[in-house]
Amino acid sequence: MADFVTSTHRTKWIFTPQDIKHKYKVANHRAKQALEKYGTTRMEVDIDGSFSYAESQNDAKDSAEKRPKPLKVEEEQLLRAFYEFKIQDVCDAFKFPRKIQATALIYFKRFYLQWSVMEHHPKDIMLTCIYAACKAEENHVSAEELGKGIGQDHHVILNNEMLVFQSLGFDLIVYSPYRALEGFISDLEEFCGAKDEDQLVALKGSLDTARIEADKIMRSDGPLLFPPGQRVILTVKYIFEACFILLKEKFHVPLSHKPLNLFVSICFYFM
């Protein structure tokens, strides 16, 4: 895998909060304009990635009362958040590795920097992002198998595949915090000299807790704002709090030190 420093993830897909907010507003505004012009926001997508506005049930010149009301930016955010939870649920149901879950979430987030949920239904894009993530991470699963597993038409997945790839700029290599997190735990285990069963169990429990926190971060704007290494730092405090005694013995710090102070000290040690 390419180095993060030279990757498209770093050079093209890390934004400021203002950038993200602006992109959401632009997509939302475009969908509202389409509603005014065509009487609909939904797009029909062909398998080659081309798309066109679906035929409206109402005449485009119908009164505003007959048109569906557009979503606000905040309402779109709530809908995206719901389907980000669903991505994790589907990946858990299929017992996919966490790297697939993370990749699918990042694809989903990047897609909706370009589009409004009013233009492309997030349920369809969610499934396509999971399918694309399986391909990118070399974890083969067919569209038929994925669709059947959750009771959805697999043709929807295939029809949206090229659109998703195009919207991602074909930048399919992404970086998540999980690999760095597991590597950190492995290094910490060696660094602290954890050998007996109780210590190893404590470290494993800490990793599980940190993974849960990483899952929460993956559902936030964090993957669009920070490199994976910085996202790991937001989770490792739970590791240190759980393993306070073990680390305290290693660093020979006074009993008065709080876990958070120890966390800061160790961060400086590793910098």
N, C-alpha and C positions, 0 to 999 in steps of 0.2 A: 504494500500500500504506500502511496506517496506520502511525503513528509507534510505535516499540517502547515508548516510555515510557508511552503511554496504551493499549497493546494488552492483550488478554486473556492473551497469552503471559507478559507481565510480572506482571500483577495476579493471575493464577489458576494459572499453571503453573511457577512457580519455587519450589522447596521447600528445606528444610534436609535434611541427611542423615538426621536423626531422623524427619522426616516421611515420607520415602521408605521407610525401614526399617519404620515402623509400617504403612504402606499395604500393603506386601508381606506382612507378618504377618497383617493382617486378612483379605486375600484368601485366603491359604493356610489360615487357620483356618476360613473359611466353606466352602471346598472339602472340608476334612476332615469338617466337620459334615454336609455333604451326603452324603458317603460313608457315614457312620454311619446317616443317616436313610433314604437312598434306595438305598444300595448302589452308587451311581455318582456321579461328579462331572461327567461330560460333559453339556453342555446342547445341546438341539436349538433351532436359531434359525430363525424364519420371516422372510420377506423384509420384513415390516413392522417388524422389530426386536424383536418379542416372542420369548420363549424359555421353554423348560421343560426339566426334567431328562429325559435320554434314558432309555428303559426299560433297566433293568439286566438282565444275563444271569442274575443270581442273585437270589433272593428277598431283599428288604431285611432279613429276619430271619435270613438265613443266618449261619453262624458267621464270625467275623472272619478265620479262615484262608482262606475262599473269596473274600474281597473283595480287590480290588487294593490294594496298599499305597500310601498317599498319599506324595507327594513332600515333601521338606523344603524350607524356604525357599531354602536354598543350592542345592539341586538345580534348583529352578525358575529360579534366576538363571543357571545354566549353560545351561539349555535356551533361555532368552531370548537369551543371548549368541550361541548357535549360529545362531539365526534372524536375529539382527541382521547377522551376517556374510552370511547368505543374501540379505537385502534388498539389500546392496551388490552381491553377485554378480549378482542378477537385474537390477538397474538397470544395471550395467555391460554385461550381455549384451544388453540392449535399447538400449544407448547413450543412456540418459536423462541429462539434465543433472544435475549434482550437487545442484542445489536440490531435485529430485524425490527423490533418494536421502535427502537430509537431512530433508525433510518426512515421508517414509514412516517413517523411523527415529523421529522425534519422535512421530508418531501411534502407532506400535507401543509405544513406551515409556509414553506416556500411557494407552493402553488397558490395559496390564498393571499400572498403578497401581490400577485398579478391579477387575481380574479375575485369577484364578489361571490358569496354563497348564493346570491340570487341568480347568478349566471350559470353556475355548475353546482348541482346538488352535492353537498358534502358526503352524503352516504355513498354515492357512486365514486367520488374521488378518494374517499377513505379506503375502499376496497382496492382500487387501482394502485394506490400508494403502497399498500401492504404487498400486493403482487409484485410491484416494481422493486420493493425492498428485498423481497425473497430472491429475485433475479440478481440484484446488485451484490447481495451478500452470499451468493452461490448456495442458497438453501432451496432446492427445487421443489416447487409445488405448482401444479397446473391451475389455470384459471377455473377449470371445471371443478376441481377439488375444493378450491377456496370458496367458490360460489355455492356449491352444494353444502359445504360445511355450515354455512350460515343462512341457507335458504334464499340465496339471491341468484339472479340470472348472470351467468358468467360472461355473456356477451357484453354486458355493461362494462365489465372490467376491461375487456379487449378493446372495445370502442373508445375508451378514454385513455388507453395506454400511451398512444403517441402524443396526445394532447398534454398529458402530464410530463412526458419527457421533454417536449418542446418548452413547456412553461418553466421547467427546471434548467433550461439552457443545456440540457444533456450533461449537467454536472451531477453525476450520480455517486461519486465518492464523498462520503460524509464522515464526520468524527463525532462520537458520542462519549460521555464521561465514564461509561461502564468499564471499558477495557483499562483505562487509566486508574479507575477506582480499585479494580481487582489487583492490578500491578502494585498499587500503593499498599494494599493490605499485605500482599506477599512480601514486599520490602520491609514493612513494619514488623511483620512476624519475625523476620530474620534479624532486624535491627534490635528488637526488644528481647531477643533470645527466648521467645515463647516456645516452650518444649512440652510442658506437661499438658494433660488433657483439658484441665480447667481453663488454662490460658488460651489454648487453641479454640475451645468452645466460645470463650468471650470474644475473641477476634472474629469468629464466624458470625456470631450474633451481631457484632458491630457492623460487619459488611452487609448483612441483611437489612439492618436499619438504614445504613447509608444508601443502599439501593432504593429503598422506599422513598427516601428524600430525593434521590436523583430522578425517580419517576415523576415526582411532583414538579421538579425543575423542568423536566422535558415537556410538561404540559403548559409551562409558562412561556413568556417571550425569551427566556434565557438562551435557548439554542440559536436565536437570531441576533443575540446581543453579545455573547461571550464565547471565547474559545472553550473547548471541553476541559482543559486543565483548570481554568478558573471555576468552571461549574463543579469540578471535583472538590475544590477548596470549600465550597458551600456545604458539602456533605460530610467532610471528614471530621468536623467538630463532634459529630455523634460517635465516631469511632474513638476519639480521645476521651470523651466523657464516659463511655462504657469501659474503657481500658485504663482509667485514671491511675489505679494503683500500680498496674504493671509498668506503665510509662514513668511514673513517679520514682519507682525504684531504679529505673534505668538512668534517669537524669539527676537523681539525688537532690530533688527539690524539697523544700520544707513542707510540712503537712498543711501549712496555712495557704498554700497555693491552690487556687480554684482551677477546675478543669479548663475553663476558657482561657485563663492566663497561660496555662501549660500549652494549650493549643497554639496560642500566638507565639510562644517561645519556640516550639518545635517547627512552626512554619518558617521562622527566621533561620532556624538551624538548617533547614533543607534548601533555603534560597541560595 
